[in-house]
């Protein structure tokens, strides 16, 4: 065995206090709009050309 695992439990009151202090963050992948990463994929070659 590599290390000792400590298991601890919270009462509902402790859990409420913890959630007030550290509110859960929304999932960032769901907030991001789809298609935004590759919206300019067809203009990629045009950006690399030098003007001159």
Buried (B, 14 or more C-beta within 10 A) or exposed (E): EEEEEEEEEEEEEEEEEEEEEEEEEEEEEEEEEEEEEEEEEEEEEEEEEEEE
